[in-house]
């Protein structure tokens, strides 16, 4: 008698930090993934979502794939429980492309987002704006030492986010995407090739 596949109605989104050129995660990324895996193991109807592009000029490895591979090979998460999107170039992209490319097509409505404590206030504002209403969201932080000045960088990044998306309605996926590719320097060709 064959069993039907599990109904995955929830997801744990783990945001990556950094990796080396070989795809080995730094301590921050590893701590975030370990926390996400712990949540995943307690929620059998959850899938893990990893996100991020090949940001290193000395490597072709997508950080989303490095996180996925570590979840499989180190933490023993079954491949069918992991969803991956490699479009994002930053936190706004993580929220937007995970929503657009993974969450919406999968009809997932219950989300847990995992990042570091220093990053989580900005993550929460961005994800709540991008996803809008209609989703159950919770935010879980890991505790890890961070470099001096990171709080100032987080404040500046949040201010830039608010300025870039001023006037766009929360949850309007297409309007957020259009603003991202026109105004955001990581996507409009200012810093990296245009998206």
C-alpha positions as a Python dict, from the first residue, in 0.01 Angstrom:
ca = {
    (1, 'X'): (0, 0, 0),
    (2, 'X'): (157, 328, -109),
    (3, 'X'): (139, 637, 106),
    (4, 'X'): (42, 968, -43),
    (5, 'X'): (306, 1240, -24),
    (6, 'X'): (287, 1468, 281),
    (7, 'X'): (90, 1790, 254),
    (8, 'X'): (345, 2068, 295),
    (9, 'X'): (144, 2367, 411),
    (10, 'X'): (422, 2546, 598),
    (11, 'X'): (775, 2663, 522),
    (12, 'X'): (1085, 2771, 707),
    (13, 'X'): (1275, 3034, 510),
    (14, 'X'): (1640, 3051, 610),
    (15, 'X'): (1836, 3358, 501),
    (16, 'X'): (2199, 3304, 416),
    (17, 'X'): (2484, 3530, 521),
    (18, 'X'): (2818, 3436, 360),
    (19, 'X'): (3016, 3139, 231),
    (20, 'X'): (3368, 3081, 102),
    (21, 'X'): (3451, 3020, -264),
    (22, 'X'): (3395, 2645, -218),
    (23, 'X'): (3044, 2688, -80),
    (24, 'X'): (3140, 2634, 284),
    (25, 'X'): (2908, 2839, 502),
    (26, 'X'): (3042, 3094, 748),
    (27, 'X'): (2945, 3073, 1117),
    (28, 'X'): (2648, 3308, 1071),
    (29, 'X'): (2497, 3110, 782),
    (30, 'X'): (2562, 2783, 966),
    (31, 'X'): (2390, 2906, 1283),
    (32, 'X'): (2087, 3025, 1085),
    (33, 'X'): (2061, 2692, 905),
    (34, 'X'): (2097, 2493, 1227),
    (35, 'X'): (1811, 2692, 1383),
    (36, 'X'): (1594, 2646, 1072),
    (37, 'X'): (1660, 2272, 1066),
    (38, 'X'): (1560, 2247, 1432),
    (39, 'X'): (1225, 2411, 1352),
    (40, 'X'): (1182, 2191, 1044),
    (41, 'X'): (1231, 1875, 1246),
    (42, 'X'): (954, 1984, 1486),
    (43, 'X'): (707, 2063, 1206),
    (44, 'X'): (656, 1764, 972),
    (45, 'X'): (437, 1966, 734),
    (46, 'X'): (712, 2220, 674),
    (47, 'X'): (953, 2260, 389),
    (48, 'X'): (1285, 2442, 405),
    (49, 'X'): (1338, 2729, 161),
    (50, 'X'): (1688, 2853, 79),
    (51, 'X'): (1762, 3165, -123),
    (52, 'X'): (2050, 3355, -281),
    (53, 'X'): (2267, 3395, -586),
    (54, 'X'): (2633, 3333, -676),
    (55, 'X'): (2748, 3663, -525),
    (56, 'X'): (3118, 3574, -511),
    (57, 'X'): (3324, 3674, -817),
    (58, 'X'): (3559, 3381, -748),
    (59, 'X'): (3287, 3116, -740),
    (60, 'X'): (2991, 2999, -949),
    (61, 'X'): (2817, 2841, -648),
    (62, 'X'): (2479, 2986, -556),
    (63, 'X'): (2459, 3043, -180),
    (64, 'X'): (2104, 2901, -194),
    (65, 'X'): (2257, 2576, -321),
    (66, 'X'): (2530, 2581, -57),
    (67, 'X'): (2262, 2614, 214),
    (68, 'X'): (2052, 2340, 50),
    (69, 'X'): (2350, 2104, 24),
    (70, 'X'): (2445, 2160, 388),
    (71, 'X'): (2085, 2094, 495),
    (72, 'X'): (2093, 1764, 305),
    (73, 'X'): (2447, 1645, 370),
    (74, 'X'): (2513, 1773, 722),
    (75, 'X'): (2165, 1786, 875),
    (76, 'X'): (2002, 1495, 688),
    (77, 'X'): (1703, 1684, 550),
    (78, 'X'): (1536, 1487, 270),
    (79, 'X'): (1570, 1654, -73),
    (80, 'X'): (1191, 1663, -128),
    (81, 'X'): (1157, 1888, 179),
    (82, 'X'): (1387, 2159, 40),
    (83, 'X'): (1288, 2431, -205),
    (84, 'X'): (1550, 2665, -348),
    (85, 'X'): (1550, 2993, -537),
    (86, 'X'): (1872, 3153, -659),
    (87, 'X'): (1736, 3487, -787),
    (88, 'X'): (1788, 3706, -480),
    (89, 'X'): (2084, 3939, -445),
    (90, 'X'): (1987, 4082, -105),
    (91, 'X'): (1724, 4065, 169),
    (92, 'X'): (1454, 4240, -37),
    (93, 'X'): (1520, 3993, -317),
    (94, 'X'): (1502, 3704, -70),
    (95, 'X'): (1151, 3810, 30),
    (96, 'X'): (1028, 3895, -319),
    (97, 'X'): (1165, 3600, -514),
    (98, 'X'): (1084, 3344, -246),
    (99, 'X'): (726, 3477, -247),
    (100, 'X'): (696, 3499, -625),
    (101, 'X'): (885, 3186, -730),
    (102, 'X'): (834, 2944, -440),
    (103, 'X'): (565, 3033, -187),
    (104, 'X'): (288, 3147, -423),
    (105, 'X'): (320, 2852, -665),
    (106, 'X'): (332, 2610, -369),
    (107, 'X'): (26, 2768, -199),
    (108, 'X'): (214, 2794, 132),
    (109, 'X'): (55, 3034, 382),
    (110, 'X'): (236, 2964, 710),
    (111, 'X'): (594, 3092, 715),
    (112, 'X'): (879, 3106, 963),
    (113, 'X'): (1173, 3328, 866),
    (114, 'X'): (1511, 3264, 1028),
    (115, 'X'): (1800, 3508, 1043),
    (116, 'X'): (2047, 3652, 1293),
    (117, 'X'): (1930, 3875, 1579),
    (118, 'X'): (2111, 4182, 1443),
    (119, 'X'): (1943, 4134, 1102),
    (120, 'X'): (1594, 4031, 1212),
    (121, 'X'): (1433, 4376, 1269),
    (122, 'X'): (1506, 4470, 906),
    (123, 'X'): (1406, 4123, 782),
    (124, 'X'): (1071, 4148, 958),
    (125, 'X'): (987, 4488, 807),
    (126, 'X'): (1089, 4378, 458),
    (127, 'X'): (909, 4043, 464),
    (128, 'X'): (590, 4188, 610),
    (129, 'X'): (592, 4457, 339),
    (130, 'X'): (663, 4216, 51),
    (131, 'X'): (421, 3944, 161),
    (132, 'X'): (143, 4174, 280),
    (133, 'X'): (-164, 4029, 449),
    (134, 'X'): (-286, 3675, 399),
    (135, 'X'): (19, 3497, 542),
    (136, 'X'): (92, 3377, 892),
    (137, 'X'): (450, 3482, 958),
    (138, 'X'): (682, 3444, 1251),
    (139, 'X'): (1042, 3549, 1281),
    (140, 'X'): (1311, 3355, 1467),
    (141, 'X'): (1661, 3480, 1540),
    (142, 'X'): (1993, 3317, 1607),
    (143, 'X'): (2243, 3474, 1842),
    (144, 'X'): (2586, 3526, 1693),
    (145, 'X'): (2860, 3780, 1743),
    (146, 'X'): (2874, 4038, 1468),
    (147, 'X'): (3130, 4288, 1351),
    (148, 'X'): (3140, 4642, 1482),
    (149, 'X'): (2921, 4882, 1291),
    (150, 'X'): (2666, 4627, 1172),
    (151, 'X'): (2380, 4805, 1353),
    (152, 'X'): (2458, 5126, 1165),
    (153, 'X'): (2465, 4934, 837),
    (154, 'X'): (2129, 4771, 915),
    (155, 'X'): (1971, 5112, 989),
    (156, 'X'): (2110, 5257, 665),
    (157, 'X'): (1988, 4956, 465),
    (158, 'X'): (1639, 4983, 614),
    (159, 'X'): (1625, 5355, 530),
    (160, 'X'): (1731, 5279, 170),
    (161, 'X'): (1462, 5010, 148),
    (162, 'X'): (1191, 5249, 267),
    (163, 'X'): (1304, 5515, 22),
    (164, 'X'): (1321, 5274, -273),
    (165, 'X'): (973, 5133, -217),
    (166, 'X'): (800, 5452, -103),
    (167, 'X'): (448, 5466, -247),
    (168, 'X'): (428, 5095, -331),
    (169, 'X'): (147, 4907, -157),
    (170, 'X'): (245, 4623, 78),
    (171, 'X'): (193, 4281, -77),
    (172, 'X'): (172, 4408, -438),
    (173, 'X'): (415, 4156, -582),
    (174, 'X'): (427, 4295, -937),
    (175, 'X'): (466, 4658, -827),
    (176, 'X'): (742, 4560, -585),
    (177, 'X'): (919, 4364, -860),
    (178, 'X'): (894, 4656, -1106),
    (179, 'X'): (1031, 4901, -848),
    (180, 'X'): (1311, 4659, -758),
    (181, 'X'): (1435, 4618, -1116),
    (182, 'X'): (1408, 4992, -1190),
    (183, 'X'): (1537, 5151, -869),
    (184, 'X'): (1743, 4903, -667),
    (185, 'X'): (2118, 4925, -750),
    (186, 'X'): (2173, 4550, -712),
    (187, 'X'): (1909, 4478, -978),
    (188, 'X'): (1894, 4778, -1215),
    (189, 'X'): (2246, 4752, -1360),
    (190, 'X'): (2415, 5009, -1133),
    (191, 'X'): (2625, 4757, -936),
    (192, 'X'): (2563, 4425, -1111),
    (193, 'X'): (2414, 4337, -1451),
    (194, 'X'): (2049, 4436, -1476),
    (195, 'X'): (1805, 4171, -1366),
}
